[in-house]
Amino acid sequence: MTSRLLWIAKANIILGIVSLVRFVPELVMLLPRMGDNFSYIALLALDLSIAGAWLKSGLAIRKHLRGALGFAVIVGAVILAHSAASGYFVGVRMVKDLDRFRDSPNFLIFLSVTISRLLIYAAEFLYWPFALTVLAKQAGVERRSVMPAMIAALLIGGLGQTLFLSILMHQ
């Protein structure tokens, strides 16, 4: 395993864990207030699955599992699409809602959740183009099969998440 690939594996594991740990304060602060809000629970499930996929891709590379490179490329493309779609749909909605909650006693909680989510989406959006470039270069002979899979995952993941989030955010 090259040092760059090892670096990508470690970064994926660390950032996956950070993404998962980030949800603990949000769950403690917001879940009791949100009740059975389907939109919030669906968004939470999407973000948790993305964080889990990020962690799993790093573990797969680290353990030298067969097909790990292809898996990491597909997961990375889906996460990149997620960051763009969620950054737009969720970001716009949360920033608009900040104005509604400005006079609320829970404003600081909502502000911290908004900043936390937007920082994770920004980290995903800035990290994955670099990581995908490194992973594609590491693919070597497999590059012919990895590149179409990456493009398909980016397009299908982006389309799926855009449809999902546009429906979710307009309820």
N, C-alpha and C positions, 0 to 999 in steps of 0.2 A: 504494500500500500504506500503510495507516495505521500509526502508530507502535506501536500495541498488537500488530498483526499482525506487524510487523517484530520486536518484542520476543519474541513467541511463537516465531517462526522461529529467531531467534538462541538462545533458551533451549533449544529442541528440539535444535539442532545441538550446542550445548555439552554438554547433559545426555546426549545420545546418545553423544557421544565419551567423556564421563566413564564412562558405563555400559560401553562397550566396553573402555576402558583398565583399568577395575577388574578385568577378568577376567585380565589378564596375570599379576599376582602369584598369583592363585588357580590358574591353570593351571600355573605354575611350581612352586608348593608342593604342590598336591593331585593333579594328574594322574598323576605317577609313583607316588603312593601308592595311587591308586584303581584302577589297572590297567584292566581291561575291565569295570568296574562299569557295567552298562547304565543303571541309575537315575540315576547321576551324569552320565553322558554325555547322556542325554535331557534332564535338567534344565538342563545347560549349553547344549545346543542351543536349548532354549526361551528361556532368558535372553539368549543371543546374538542370536536372531532378534528378540526384543523390543527390544533395544538398537539393532539395525540399523534396525528400523522407526521408532524414535524419531528417529534421525538422518535417515533418508530423508524423514520428514514435514517436518522443519525445512528440508531442502534443497528440497523441492518447493514449499513456501510461499515461500522466499527467491528461487527462480528463476521465480516467477509461472507455474508450470506449470498447464495447464488441468486443472481438477478437483482442484487441490491442497488447497483448503479442505475439500472432501468427504473426500479421502484422509486429511488430517490429523485430521479429526473421527473417522473410523472407527478409525484407528490409535490415537488418544488414548483412545477408549472401550475398545478391546481392551487397551491398556496399563493403564488403570485397573482393568479386570477382572483382569488379570494380577497387579497389585500386591495386590489383595484376596485372590485365591486363593493366590498364592505366599506372601504374608505370613502367611497362616494355616497352610497345609499345610507349607511348607518351614520357616517360622519355628518352629512347634511341634516339628517333628522335630529341627531343629538345636538348639533349646534343651534338649530332652530328651537329645540326644546329648552335650551339654556335660557333663552329669553323668557319663556313661560315660567320657569322655576326661579327666576332671579330673586323674587321676594319670599320664596319658600324657606322654611327653616332647614330643609334638606338640600339647599342649593350647593353647599360645599361637597356633599356626598355625590350628587349628580355631576358636579364639575370634575371631581377626582375620577369617577368612572369614565366620563367622556374623554378626559386626557389620557387615561390608561389605555382605553380602547384605541384611540387615534395613534398613540405611540406604538402599540403593537402592530397596527396596520402599516404604519410608516416603516417600522423595522422590517416587516415582511417584504414590503415593496422595494426597499433599498437593498436588502440582503440577497434575495433570490435571483435577480439577474446575474449578479456576480457568481453565486453558487452554481447556477445552471450553466454558466460559461465554463467554469472549472470542471463540472461533472461531464459536460459534453466533450471537453478536450480529453478527459480521462477515459472516455468510452473507447477511443482508439478504433479498433476493427468493428466494434458494435455500433459505431456512430451512425451508420446507415439505418439502423433500426431504432436508435435512441432519439434521433432528431425528429422523425415523423411522430413518434409517440409523445415527445415533449410538446410539439406544436398542437397535436390533437388534444392533449390534456389541457393546454392553455385555452384553446378555443372552446372545447366542450365544457370545461370547468368554469370558464368565464361566462358562457351563455347560461349554463344551469344556475349558477349563483346569481347572475343578474336577474333572471326570471324569478327565482326564489325570493331574493331580497326586494325586488320591486313590488311583488305581491305582499310580502310581509310588512314592508314599510308603509304601504298605502291602506292598511286596514284600520 
